[in-house]
Amino acid sequence: MDMWLLLLVAFSAGGLVASLLVVYLFYVLSTVPPGCYADLEVLPGVTMDCVRVLTSEYAYVPVPVLGRVPLDVAAAVWFVVNIGAALWLYKTLTRRAARFVFWWRLLGLAILPYLLYLEFAVLKAVCIYCTIMHAFILADFVVISIFLRKMAPLIR
């Protein structure tokens, strides 16, 4: 079971690092993160351009009381909750924790098609850090799904 926890925490930590790197460099220091201008066309008409993605109107989410919050801040919060949920599940192995972990991760997975649509179809630009986060969310969901299936008899 330790391998499962290690994978879940590692995927969330990787996503958290990617999101915090963008938050710190782009939003705090106003610096373009490394690799954001790869001068690369990833698909016909779609380029690697983090700045276009991060400065778009879609790079923010409205949060009551706080106003518009960068999506990377929301992603960092999501990954932190992800780590906490994995630790909770690992410690307790309860149905309540298992349900929360599954649904929380499904929420992250459910948002991906919209984000990919925005990058590829609307903005015609891809952010490498967003792509890293997307990959970790997808991998994390696959691992938690396999884990819950295998561990179902032990969950009380």
DSSP file (Angstrom, degrees, kcal/mol; ACC not computed):
  #  RESIDUE AA STRUCTURE BP1 BP2  ACC     N-H-->O    O-->H-N    N-H-->O    O-->H-N    TCO  KAPPA ALPHA  PHI   PSI    X-CA   Y-CA   Z-CA
    1    1 A M     >        0   0    0      0, 0.0     4,-2.0     0, 0.0     3,-0.3   0.000 360.0 360.0 360.0 -27.1    0.0    0.0    0.0
    2    2 A D  H  >  +     0   0    0      1,-0.2     4,-2.6     2,-0.2     5,-0.2   0.857 360.0  57.6 -61.0 -34.6    2.9    2.4    0.6
    3    3 A M  H  > S+     0   0    0      2,-0.2     4,-2.4     1,-0.2    -1,-0.2   0.902 105.6  50.5 -61.8 -40.7    3.7    2.4   -3.2
    4    4 A W  H  > S+     0   0    0     -3,-0.3     4,-2.7     2,-0.2     5,-0.2   0.938 111.6  46.4 -63.1 -47.8    0.1    3.6   -3.9
    5    5 A L  H  X S+     0   0    0     -4,-2.0     4,-2.8     1,-0.2     5,-0.3   0.920 111.2  52.9 -61.4 -43.1    0.4    6.4   -1.4
    6    6 A L  H  X S+     0   0    0     -4,-2.6     4,-2.6     1,-0.2    -1,-0.2   0.917 111.1  46.8 -58.7 -44.6    3.8    7.4   -2.7
    7    7 A L  H  X S+     0   0    0     -4,-2.4     4,-2.8     2,-0.2     5,-0.2   0.935 113.3  47.9 -62.8 -46.9    2.4    7.6   -6.3
    8    8 A L  H  X S+     0   0    0     -4,-2.7     4,-1.9     1,-0.2    -2,-0.2   0.913 116.2  43.0 -63.1 -42.9   -0.6    9.6   -5.2
    9    9 A V  H  X S+     0   0    0     -4,-2.8     4,-2.9    -5,-0.2    -1,-0.2   0.901 113.6  52.5 -69.7 -39.8    1.5   12.1   -3.2
   10   10 A A  H  X S+     0   0    0     -4,-2.6     4,-2.6    -5,-0.3    -2,-0.2   0.918 109.9  47.8 -62.9 -43.5    4.2   12.2   -5.9
   11   11 A F  H  X S+     0   0    0     -4,-2.8     4,-2.2     2,-0.2    -1,-0.2   0.921 115.4  45.0 -63.4 -42.8    1.7   13.1   -8.6
   12   12 A S  H  X S+     0   0    0     -4,-1.9     4,-2.6    -5,-0.2    -2,-0.2   0.894 112.7  51.1 -68.0 -38.7    0.1   15.8   -6.5
   13   13 A A  H  X S+     0   0    0     -4,-2.9     4,-2.6     2,-0.2    -2,-0.2   0.899 109.4  51.2 -65.3 -39.6    3.5   17.1   -5.4
   14   14 A G  H  X S+     0   0    0     -4,-2.6     4,-2.1     2,-0.2    -2,-0.2   0.927 112.8  44.9 -62.1 -44.9    4.5   17.3   -9.1
   15   15 A G  H  X S+     0   0    0     -4,-2.2     4,-2.4     2,-0.2    -2,-0.2   0.883 112.4  52.5 -64.9 -38.4    1.4   19.2  -10.0
   16   16 A L  H  X S+     0   0    0     -4,-2.6     4,-2.8     2,-0.2     5,-0.3   0.911 108.7  49.6 -64.4 -42.9    1.8   21.5   -6.9
   17   17 A V  H  X S+     0   0    0     -4,-2.6     4,-2.3     2,-0.2    -2,-0.2   0.927 111.5  49.3 -61.5 -45.0    5.3   22.3   -7.9
   18   18 A A  H  X S+     0   0    0     -4,-2.1     4,-1.7     1,-0.2    -2,-0.2   0.926 114.8  44.2 -61.3 -44.8    4.3   23.2  -11.5
   19   19 A S  H  X S+     0   0    0     -4,-2.4     4,-2.5     1,-0.2    -2,-0.2   0.916 114.7  47.7 -68.9 -42.0    1.4   25.4  -10.3
   20   20 A L  H  X S+     0   0    0     -4,-2.8     4,-3.0     1,-0.2     5,-0.3   0.846 107.5  57.0 -68.8 -32.4    3.5   27.2   -7.6
   21   21 A L  H  X S+     0   0    0     -4,-2.3     4,-2.7    -5,-0.3     5,-0.4   0.932 110.7  43.6 -61.4 -45.2    6.3   27.8  -10.0
   22   22 A V  H  X>S+     0   0    0     -4,-1.7     4,-2.3     2,-0.2     5,-1.2   0.931 114.1  50.5 -65.7 -45.3    3.9   29.6  -12.3
   23   23 A V  I  X>S+     0   0    0     -4,-2.5     5,-1.5     3,-0.2     4,-0.7   0.945 117.0  40.1 -58.1 -48.8    2.3   31.5   -9.4
   24   24 A Y  I  <>S+     0   0    0     -4,-3.0     5,-2.4     3,-0.2     4,-0.5   0.965 124.1  34.9 -68.0 -52.8    5.6   32.6   -8.0
   25   25 A L  I  <5S+     0   0    0     -4,-2.7     6,-3.5    -5,-0.3    -3,-0.2   0.944 129.4  29.6 -69.9 -47.6    7.4   33.4  -11.3
   26   26 A F  I  <5S+     0   0    0     -4,-2.3     4,-0.3    -5,-0.4    -3,-0.2   0.939 130.8  28.8 -82.8 -48.5    4.6   34.8  -13.4
   27   27 A Y  I  <<S+     0   0    0     -5,-1.2    -3,-0.2    -4,-0.7    -4,-0.1   0.814 131.3  31.4 -88.0 -30.1    2.2   36.3  -10.9
   28   28 A V  I   <S+     0   0    0     -5,-1.5    -3,-0.2    -4,-0.5    -4,-0.2   0.912 133.8  25.2 -91.4 -52.3    4.5   37.4   -8.1
   29   29 A L  S   <S-     0   0    0     -5,-2.4    -3,-0.2    -6,-0.2    -4,-0.1   0.549  93.9-132.0 -90.3  -7.7    7.8   38.2   -9.9
   30   30 A S        +     0   0    0     -4,-0.3     2,-0.4    -6,-0.2    -4,-0.3   0.875  61.3 136.6  55.8  40.2    6.2   39.0  -13.3
   31   31 A T        -     0   0    0     -6,-3.5    -1,-0.2    -7,-0.1    -2,-0.1  -0.902  62.0-113.3-116.0 144.3    8.8   36.8  -15.0
   32   32 A V        -     0   0    0     -2,-0.4     3,-0.1    -3,-0.1     5,-0.1  -0.659  38.5-119.4 -76.8 123.9    8.1   34.3  -17.8
   33   33 A P    >   -     0   0    0      0, 0.0     3,-1.5     0, 0.0     4,-0.2  -0.251  40.1 -84.9 -61.2 151.3    8.7   30.8  -16.4
   34   34 A P  T 3  S+     0   0    0      0, 0.0     0, 0.0     0, 0.0     0, 0.0  -0.245 112.8  21.1 -57.5 141.7   11.4   28.7  -18.2
   35   35 A G  T 3  S+     0   0    0      2,-0.2     3,-0.4    -3,-0.1    93,-0.2   0.472  84.5 118.9  82.5   2.1   10.2   26.9  -21.3
   36   36 A C  S <  S+     0   0    0     -3,-1.5    14,-1.4     1,-0.3     2,-0.5   0.760  76.2  45.0 -75.6 -22.9    7.2   29.1  -21.9
   37   37 A Y        +     0   0    0     -4,-0.2    -1,-0.3    12,-0.2    -2,-0.2  -0.714  62.6 152.5-117.5  80.2    8.5   30.2  -25.2
   38   38 A A        -     0   0    0     -2,-0.5    -1,-0.1    10,-0.4     3,-0.1   0.502  51.2-133.7 -85.0  -2.6    9.6   27.1  -26.9
   39   39 A D        +     0   0    0      9,-0.5     2,-0.4     1,-0.2    10,-0.1   0.932  59.8 140.0  48.3  50.8    8.9   28.5  -30.3
   40   40 A L        -     0   0    0      8,-0.3     8,-2.2     3,-0.0     2,-0.8  -0.981  54.6-143.1-130.7 131.5    7.3   25.2  -31.1
   41   41 A E  E     -A   47   0A   0     -2,-0.4     6,-0.3     6,-0.2    84,-0.0  -0.851  17.3-175.4 -92.3 111.3    4.1   24.5  -33.0
   42   42 A V  E    S+     0   0A   0      4,-1.5     5,-0.2    -2,-0.8    -1,-0.2   0.802  73.4   0.0 -80.5 -28.9    2.6   21.6  -31.1
   43   43 A L  E >  S-A   46   0A   0      3,-1.5     3,-2.8    -3,-0.1    -1,-0.2  -0.942 106.5 -66.3-146.1 160.9   -0.3   21.1  -33.6
   44   44 A P  T 3  S+     0   0    0      0, 0.0     3,-0.1     0, 0.0    -2,-0.0  -0.335 126.0   2.4 -53.9 119.6   -1.1   23.0  -36.8
   45   45 A G  T 3  S+     0   0    0      1,-0.2     2,-0.5    -2,-0.1    -4,-0.0   0.430 111.5 102.8  83.3  -0.4   -2.0   26.5  -35.6
   46   46 A V  E <   -A   43   0A   0     -3,-2.8    -4,-1.5    79,-0.0    -3,-1.5  -0.968  51.0-172.7-119.5 122.2   -1.3   25.8  -31.9
   47   47 A T  E     -Ab  41 125A   0     77,-1.9    79,-2.7    -2,-0.5     2,-0.9  -0.706  34.6-105.7-112.6 162.3    1.9   27.0  -30.4
   48   48 A M  E     + b   0 126A   0     -8,-2.2    -9,-0.5    -2,-0.2   -10,-0.4  -0.785  60.7 143.9 -82.0 106.9    3.7   26.6  -27.1
   49   49 A D     >  +     0   0    0     77,-1.7     4,-1.5    -2,-0.9     3,-0.2  -0.658  24.9 176.7-153.4  87.1    3.0   30.0  -25.5
   50   50 A C  H  > S+     0   0    0    -14,-1.4     4,-3.7     1,-0.2     5,-0.3   0.871  82.5  60.7 -60.7 -37.9    2.4   30.1  -21.7
   51   51 A V  H  > S+     0   0    0    -15,-0.3     4,-1.9     1,-0.2    -1,-0.2   0.911 103.4  49.8 -60.7 -42.3    2.1   33.9  -21.7
   52   52 A R  H  4 S+     0   0    0     -3,-0.2     4,-0.4     2,-0.2    -1,-0.2   0.902 116.4  43.0 -61.6 -39.8   -0.9   33.8  -24.1
   53   53 A V  H >< S+     0   0    0     -4,-1.5     3,-0.9     1,-0.2    -2,-0.2   0.942 116.0  46.5 -69.7 -48.2   -2.5   31.2  -21.8
   54   54 A L  H 3< S+     0   0    0     -4,-3.7    -2,-0.2     1,-0.2    -1,-0.2   0.695 115.0  45.8 -73.4 -19.6   -1.7   32.9  -18.5
   55   55 A T  T 3< S+     0   0    0     -4,-1.9    -1,-0.2    -5,-0.3    -2,-0.2   0.417  90.8 107.8-100.9   1.3   -2.7   36.4  -19.6
   56   56 A S  S X  S-     0   0    0     -3,-0.9     3,-1.6    -4,-0.4     4,-0.1  -0.307  84.6-111.9 -75.1 162.6   -6.0   35.3  -21.2
   57   57 A E  G >  S+     0   0    0      1,-0.3     3,-0.6     2,-0.1    -1,-0.1   0.702 117.1  62.6 -64.0 -18.3   -9.4   36.0  -19.6
   58   58 A Y  G 3  S+     0   0    0      1,-0.2    -1,-0.3    -5,-0.1    -4,-0.1   0.499  80.7  81.8 -85.7  -4.8   -9.6   32.2  -19.0
   59   59 A A  G <  S+     0   0    0     -3,-1.6    12,-3.4    -6,-0.1    13,-0.4   0.415  87.7  64.5 -81.5   2.7   -6.6   32.2  -16.7
   60   60 A Y  E <   -C   70   0B   0     -3,-0.6     8,-0.1    10,-0.3    -5,-0.0  -0.928  64.2-154.7-128.1 150.1   -8.7   33.4  -13.7
   61   61 A V  E     -C   69   0B   0      8,-3.0     8,-2.9    -2,-0.3     2,-0.4  -0.974  26.8-117.6-121.2 139.1  -11.6   31.9  -11.8
   62   62 A P  E     -C   68   0B   0      0, 0.0     6,-0.2     0, 0.0    -2,-0.0  -0.613  32.2-173.5 -76.1 129.5  -14.1   34.1   -9.9
   63   63 A V  E  >  -C   67   0B   0      4,-3.2     4,-2.8    -2,-0.4     3,-0.5  -0.987  30.2-110.8-125.0 123.2  -13.9   33.4   -6.1
   64   64 A P  T  4 S+     0   0    0      0, 0.0     2,-1.3     0, 0.0     0, 0.0  -0.224 100.4   3.7 -52.9 139.9  -16.5   35.0   -3.8
   65   65 A V  T  4 S+     0   0    0      1,-0.2     0, 0.0     0, 0.0     0, 0.0  -0.187 130.2  60.8  76.7 -40.6  -14.9   37.6   -1.6
   66   66 A L  T  4 S-     0   0    0     -2,-1.3     2,-0.3    -3,-0.5    -1,-0.2   0.723  90.1-152.2 -87.5 -22.7  -11.5   37.2   -3.2
   67   67 A G  E  <  +C   63   0B   0     -4,-2.8    -4,-3.2     2,-0.1     2,-0.5  -0.663  59.3   5.2  86.7-142.8  -12.5   38.2   -6.7
   68   68 A R  E    S-C   62   0B   0     -2,-0.3    -8,-0.0    -6,-0.2     3,-0.0  -0.694  70.4-171.7 -84.2 122.2  -10.6   36.9   -9.7
   69   69 A V  E     -C   61   0B   0     -8,-2.9    -8,-3.0    -2,-0.5     5,-0.1  -0.928  31.3-103.8-114.5 135.3   -8.0   34.3   -8.7
   70   70 A P  E >>  -C   60   0B   0      0, 0.0     4,-1.6     0, 0.0     3,-1.2  -0.308  26.3-127.4 -56.5 138.0   -5.4   32.9  -11.1
   71   71 A L  H 3> S+     0   0    0    -12,-3.4     4,-2.5     1,-0.3     5,-0.1   0.804 109.3  62.7 -57.8 -30.1   -6.3   29.4  -12.1
   72   72 A D  H 3> S+     0   0    0    -13,-0.4     4,-2.1     2,-0.2    -1,-0.3   0.827 100.8  51.6 -67.5 -30.1   -2.8   28.3  -11.0
   73   73 A V  H <> S+     0   0    0     -3,-1.2     4,-2.2     2,-0.2    -2,-0.2   0.922 110.5  48.3 -68.3 -44.2   -3.6   29.3   -7.4
   74   74 A A  H  X S+     0   0    0     -4,-1.6     4,-2.4     1,-0.2    -2,-0.2   0.893 111.0  51.3 -61.3 -39.1   -6.8   27.2   -7.6
   75   75 A A  H  X S+     0   0    0     -4,-2.5     4,-2.6     2,-0.2    -1,-0.2   0.905 107.5  52.4 -64.5 -41.3   -4.7   24.3   -9.0
   76   76 A A  H  X S+     0   0    0     -4,-2.1     4,-2.2     1,-0.2    -2,-0.2   0.919 110.5  47.9 -60.9 -43.3   -2.2   24.6   -6.1
   77   77 A V  H  X S+     0   0    0     -4,-2.2     4,-2.6     2,-0.2     5,-0.2   0.922 110.5  52.4 -62.0 -43.6   -5.1   24.4   -3.6
   78   78 A W  H  X S+     0   0    0     -4,-2.4     4,-2.2     1,-0.2    -2,-0.2   0.920 110.7  47.1 -59.1 -44.5   -6.5   21.4   -5.5
   79   79 A F  H  X S+     0   0    0     -4,-2.6     4,-2.2     2,-0.2    -1,-0.2   0.868 110.5  52.1 -67.6 -36.2   -3.2   19.6   -5.3
   80   80 A V  H  X S+     0   0    0     -4,-2.2     4,-2.4     2,-0.2    -2,-0.2   0.937 111.2  46.7 -64.1 -45.7   -2.8   20.4   -1.6
   81   81 A V  H  X S+     0   0    0     -4,-2.6     4,-2.9     1,-0.2    -2,-0.2   0.895 109.3  56.8 -61.2 -38.9   -6.2   19.0   -0.9
   82   82 A N  H  X S+     0   0    0     -4,-2.2     4,-2.2    -5,-0.2    -2,-0.2   0.915 107.7  46.4 -56.7 -46.5   -5.3   16.0   -3.0
   83   83 A I  H  X S+     0   0    0     -4,-2.2     4,-2.3     2,-0.2    -2,-0.2   0.934 113.5  48.7 -63.9 -46.7   -2.2   15.3   -0.8
   84   84 A G  H  X S+     0   0    0     -4,-2.4     4,-2.3     1,-0.2    -2,-0.2   0.896 111.4  50.0 -59.8 -40.8   -4.3   15.7    2.3
   85   85 A A  H  X S+     0   0    0     -4,-2.9     4,-2.7     2,-0.2    -1,-0.2   0.890 109.1  51.4 -66.8 -39.7   -7.0   13.4    1.0
   86   86 A A  H  X S+     0   0    0     -4,-2.2     4,-2.5    -5,-0.2    -1,-0.2   0.916 112.0  46.9 -63.3 -42.5   -4.4   10.7    0.1
   87   87 A L  H  X S+     0   0    0     -4,-2.3     4,-2.4     2,-0.2    -2,-0.2   0.896 111.8  51.0 -66.3 -39.8   -2.9   10.8    3.5
   88   88 A W  H  X S+     0   0    0     -4,-2.3     4,-2.4     2,-0.2     5,-0.4   0.937 112.6  45.8 -61.1 -47.8   -6.4   10.7    5.1
   89   89 A L  H  X S+     0   0    0     -4,-2.7     4,-2.5     1,-0.2    -2,-0.2   0.923 112.7  50.5 -61.9 -44.7   -7.3    7.6    3.0
   90   90 A Y  H  < S+     0   0    0     -4,-2.5    -1,-0.2     1,-0.2    -2,-0.2   0.894 115.0  43.5 -60.6 -41.5   -4.0    6.0    3.8
   91   91 A K  H  < S+     0   0    0     -4,-2.4    -1,-0.2    -5,-0.2    -2,-0.2   0.875 129.5  21.9 -73.7 -38.3   -4.3    6.5    7.5
   92   92 A T  H  < S-     0   0    0     -4,-2.4    64,-0.2    -5,-0.2    -3,-0.2   0.786  72.6-156.5-104.6 -31.2   -8.0    5.5    7.9
   93   93 A L     <  +     0   0    0     -4,-2.5    63,-2.4    -5,-0.4     2,-0.2   0.880  42.3 153.0  48.3  43.2   -9.0    3.3    5.0
   94   94 A T     >  -     0   0    0     62,-0.2     4,-2.5    61,-0.2    -1,-0.2  -0.654  58.4-121.5 -98.7 157.5  -12.6    4.4    5.5
   95   95 A R  H  > S+     0   0    0     -2,-0.2     4,-3.1     1,-0.2     5,-0.2   0.885 113.6  56.8 -61.6 -38.3  -15.4    4.5    2.9
   96   96 A R  H  > S+     0   0    0      1,-0.2     4,-2.3     2,-0.2    -1,-0.2   0.935 110.0  43.1 -60.4 -46.7  -15.8    8.2    3.7
   97   97 A A  H  > S+     0   0    0      2,-0.2     4,-2.8     1,-0.2    -1,-0.2   0.907 114.1  51.5 -65.4 -41.6  -12.2    8.9    2.9
   98   98 A A  H  X S+     0   0    0     -4,-2.5     4,-2.5     2,-0.2    -2,-0.2   0.912 110.9  47.8 -62.9 -43.2  -12.3    6.7   -0.2
   99   99 A R  H  X S+     0   0    0     -4,-3.1     4,-2.8     2,-0.2     5,-0.3   0.930 112.9  48.2 -62.8 -45.2  -15.4    8.4   -1.5
  100  100 A F  H  X S+     0   0    0     -4,-2.3     4,-2.9    -5,-0.2     5,-0.3   0.949 112.2  48.6 -61.1 -48.1  -13.9   11.9   -1.0
  101  101 A V  H  X S+     0   0    0     -4,-2.8     4,-2.1     1,-0.2     5,-0.2   0.923 114.2  46.3 -57.9 -46.7  -10.7   10.9   -2.6
  102  102 A F  H  X S+     0   0    0     -4,-2.5     4,-2.3    -5,-0.2    -2,-0.2   0.955 116.6  42.3 -63.0 -50.6  -12.4    9.5   -5.7
  103  103 A W  H  X S+     0   0    0     -4,-2.8     4,-2.1     2,-0.2    -2,-0.2   0.864 112.9  53.1 -68.4 -35.6  -14.9   12.3   -6.1
  104  104 A W  H  X S+     0   0    0     -4,-2.9     4,-1.6    -5,-0.3    -1,-0.2   0.921 113.2  44.0 -63.1 -43.3  -12.3   15.0   -5.5
  105  105 A R  H  X S+     0   0    0     -4,-2.1     4,-2.3    -5,-0.3    -2,-0.2   0.852 110.2  55.1 -71.2 -34.1  -10.0   13.5   -8.2
  106  106 A L  H  X S+     0   0    0     -4,-2.3     4,-2.8     2,-0.2    -1,-0.2   0.884 104.3  55.4 -64.4 -37.8  -13.0   13.0  -10.5
  107  107 A L  H  X S+     0   0    0     -4,-2.1     4,-1.2     2,-0.2    -2,-0.2   0.932 108.6  47.5 -58.7 -46.4  -13.7   16.7  -10.2
  108  108 A G  H  X S+     0   0    0     -4,-1.6     4,-0.8     1,-0.2     3,-0.3   0.912 113.9  47.1 -61.0 -42.8  -10.1   17.5  -11.3
  109  109 A L  H >< S+     0   0    0     -4,-2.3     3,-0.6     1,-0.2    -2,-0.2   0.872 106.8  58.0 -66.1 -37.7  -10.4   15.1  -14.2
  110  110 A A  H 3< S+     0   0    0     -4,-2.8     4,-0.4     1,-0.2    -1,-0.2   0.779 103.4  53.2 -65.8 -27.2  -13.8   16.5  -15.2
  111  111 A I  H 3X S+     0   0    0     -4,-1.2     4,-2.0    -3,-0.3     3,-0.4   0.742  90.0  80.2 -79.2 -24.0  -12.4   20.0  -15.7
  112  112 A L  H <X S+     0   0    0     -4,-0.8     4,-3.0    -3,-0.6     5,-0.3   0.885  85.6  54.5 -55.8 -46.9   -9.6   18.8  -18.0
  113  113 A P  H  > S+     0   0    0      0, 0.0     4,-2.3     0, 0.0    -1,-0.2   0.900 110.2  48.3 -57.3 -38.4  -11.6   18.6  -21.2
  114  114 A Y  H  > S+     0   0    0     -4,-0.4     4,-2.4    -3,-0.4    -2,-0.2   0.927 112.8  47.4 -65.0 -44.6  -12.7   22.2  -20.8
  115  115 A L  H  X S+     0   0    0     -4,-2.0     4,-2.3     1,-0.2    -1,-0.2   0.903 113.0  48.5 -64.4 -41.0   -9.2   23.4  -20.1
  116  116 A L  H  X S+     0   0    0     -4,-3.0     4,-2.9     2,-0.2     5,-0.4   0.892 109.8  52.7 -65.6 -39.2   -7.8   21.5  -23.1
  117  117 A Y  H  X>S+     0   0    0     -4,-2.3     4,-2.4    -5,-0.3     5,-1.5   0.933 109.5  49.5 -60.1 -46.1  -10.6   23.0  -25.3
  118  118 A L  I  <>S+     0   0    0     -4,-2.4     5,-3.5     3,-0.2     6,-0.4   0.935 115.8  42.2 -59.7 -46.5   -9.6   26.5  -24.2
  119  119 A E  I  <>S+     0   0    0     -4,-2.3     6,-2.0     3,-0.2     5,-0.6   0.959 125.5  30.6 -66.6 -51.0   -5.9   25.9  -24.9
  120  120 A F  I  <5S+     0   0    0     -4,-2.9    -3,-0.2     4,-0.2    -2,-0.2   0.883 132.3  25.6 -80.8 -39.1   -6.2   24.1  -28.2
  121  121 A A  I  <5S+     0   0    0     -4,-2.4    -3,-0.2    -5,-0.4    -2,-0.1   0.847 130.7  28.5 -97.0 -38.4   -9.4   25.5  -29.8
  122  122 A V  I   <S+     0   0    0     -5,-1.5    -3,-0.2    -4,-0.4    -4,-0.2   0.941 132.3  25.4 -91.1 -55.2   -9.9   29.0  -28.3
  123  123 A L  I   <S-     0   0    0     -5,-3.5    -4,-0.2    -6,-0.2    -3,-0.2   0.722  83.0-146.2 -83.8 -22.1   -6.4   30.3  -27.4
  124  124 A K      < +     0   0    0     -5,-0.6   -77,-1.9    -6,-0.4     2,-0.3   0.852  67.2 102.4  55.5  34.9   -4.5   28.2  -30.0
  125  125 A A  E     -b   47   0A   0     -6,-2.0     2,-0.4   -79,-0.2   -77,-0.2  -0.995  58.3-151.5-147.9 146.0   -1.7   28.1  -27.4
  126  126 A V  E     -b   48   0A   0    -79,-2.7   -77,-1.7    -2,-0.3     2,-0.5  -0.955   7.6-146.5-122.4 138.1   -0.4   25.6  -24.9
  127  127 A C     >  -     0   0    0     -2,-0.4     4,-2.4   -79,-0.2     5,-0.2  -0.911   9.2-147.9-101.9 125.1    1.3   26.2  -21.6
  128  128 A I  H  > S+     0   0    0     -2,-0.5     4,-2.1     1,-0.2    -1,-0.1   0.853  99.5  52.0 -61.5 -35.4    3.9   23.5  -20.7
  129  129 A Y  H  > S+     0   0    0      2,-0.2     4,-2.2     1,-0.2    -1,-0.2   0.875 109.0  49.7 -71.0 -36.8    3.2   23.9  -17.0
  130  130 A C  H  > S+     0   0    0      2,-0.2     4,-2.9     1,-0.2    -2,-0.2   0.914 109.8  52.0 -63.8 -42.5   -0.6   23.4  -17.5
  131  131 A T  H  X S+     0   0    0     -4,-2.4     4,-2.4     2,-0.2    -2,-0.2   0.896 108.0  51.3 -62.2 -40.5    0.2   20.4  -19.6
  132  132 A I  H  X S+     0   0    0     -4,-2.1     4,-2.2     2,-0.2    -1,-0.2   0.933 111.6  47.3 -61.2 -45.9    2.3   19.0  -16.7
  133  133 A M  H  X S+     0   0    0     -4,-2.2     4,-2.4     1,-0.2    -2,-0.2   0.914 110.9  51.9 -62.4 -42.2   -0.5   19.6  -14.3
  134  134 A H  H  X S+     0   0    0     -4,-2.9     4,-2.4     1,-0.2    -1,-0.2   0.916 109.2  50.1 -60.3 -43.1   -3.0   17.9  -16.7
  135  135 A A  H  X S+     0   0    0     -4,-2.4     4,-2.7     1,-0.2     5,-0.2   0.905 111.0  48.8 -63.3 -41.6   -0.8   14.9  -17.0
  136  136 A F  H  X S+     0   0    0     -4,-2.2     4,-2.5     2,-0.2    -1,-0.2   0.888 110.6  50.9 -66.8 -37.8   -0.5   14.6  -13.2
  137  137 A I  H  X S+     0   0    0     -4,-2.4     4,-2.1     2,-0.2    -2,-0.2   0.927 113.3  45.3 -64.2 -44.3   -4.3   14.9  -12.7
  138  138 A L  H  X S+     0   0    0     -4,-2.4     4,-2.1     2,-0.2    -2,-0.2   0.945 115.2  46.0 -64.6 -48.6   -4.9   12.2  -15.3
  139  139 A A  H  X S+     0   0    0     -4,-2.7     4,-2.5     1,-0.2    -2,-0.2   0.899 111.7  53.2 -60.9 -40.9   -2.2    9.8  -13.9
  140  140 A D  H  X S+     0   0    0     -4,-2.5     4,-2.7    -5,-0.2     5,-0.2   0.901 107.9  50.0 -61.6 -42.6   -3.5   10.5  -10.4
  141  141 A F  H  X S+     0   0    0     -4,-2.1     4,-2.1     2,-0.2    -1,-0.2   0.908 110.4  49.9 -65.6 -40.7   -7.0    9.5  -11.3
  142  142 A V  H  X S+     0   0    0     -4,-2.1     4,-2.2     2,-0.2    -2,-0.2   0.939 113.2  46.7 -61.2 -46.9   -5.9    6.3  -13.0
  143  143 A V  H  X S+     0   0    0     -4,-2.5     4,-2.9     1,-0.2    -2,-0.2   0.915 112.3  48.3 -65.1 -43.7   -3.9    5.3   -9.9
  144  144 A I  H  X S+     0   0    0     -4,-2.7     4,-2.7     1,-0.2     5,-0.2   0.882 110.7  52.5 -66.9 -34.7   -6.6    6.2   -7.4
  145  145 A S  H  X S+     0   0    0     -4,-2.1     4,-1.7    -5,-0.2    -1,-0.2   0.930 113.3  43.0 -64.5 -44.7   -9.1    4.2   -9.4
  146  146 A I  H  X S+     0   0    0     -4,-2.2     4,-2.6     2,-0.2     5,-0.2   0.922 114.4  51.8 -65.9 -43.7   -6.9    1.1   -9.5
  147  147 A F  H  X S+     0   0    0     -4,-2.9     4,-2.9     1,-0.2    -2,-0.2   0.937 109.9  47.6 -57.9 -49.4   -6.0    1.5   -5.8
  148  148 A L  H  X S+     0   0    0     -4,-2.7     4,-0.7     1,-0.2    -1,-0.2   0.866 112.5  50.1 -64.4 -35.2   -9.7    1.7   -4.7
  149  149 A R  H  < S+     0   0    0     -4,-1.7     3,-0.4    -5,-0.2    -1,-0.2   0.935 115.9  41.4 -66.6 -45.6  -10.5   -1.3   -6.8
  150  150 A K  H  < S+     0   0    0     -4,-2.6    -2,-0.2     1,-0.2    -1,-0.2   0.854 120.4  42.9 -70.4 -35.5   -7.7   -3.4   -5.4
  151  151 A M  H >X S+     0   0    0     -4,-2.9     3,-1.8    -5,-0.2     4,-1.2   0.444  80.0 108.1 -92.9   0.0   -8.2   -2.2   -1.8
  152  152 A A  G >< S+     0   0    0     -4,-0.7     3,-0.6    -3,-0.4    -1,-0.2   0.842  76.1  54.3 -48.5 -43.3  -12.0   -2.4   -1.8
  153  153 A P  G 34 S+     0   0    0      0, 0.0    -1,-0.3     0, 0.0    -2,-0.1   0.783 110.3  47.4 -65.0 -23.3  -12.0   -5.4    0.6
  154  154 A L  G <4 S+     0   0    0     -3,-1.8     2,-0.4    -4,-0.1    -2,-0.2   0.650  88.5  98.1 -90.7 -15.9   -9.9   -3.6    3.1
  155  155 A I    <<        0   0    0     -4,-1.2   -61,-0.2    -3,-0.6   -62,-0.1  -0.597 360.0 360.0 -77.8 126.7  -11.9   -0.3    3.1
  156  156 A R              0   0    0    -63,-2.4   -62,-0.2    -2,-0.4    -1,-0.1   0.413 360.0 360.0-109.7 360.0  -14.3   -0.2    6.0
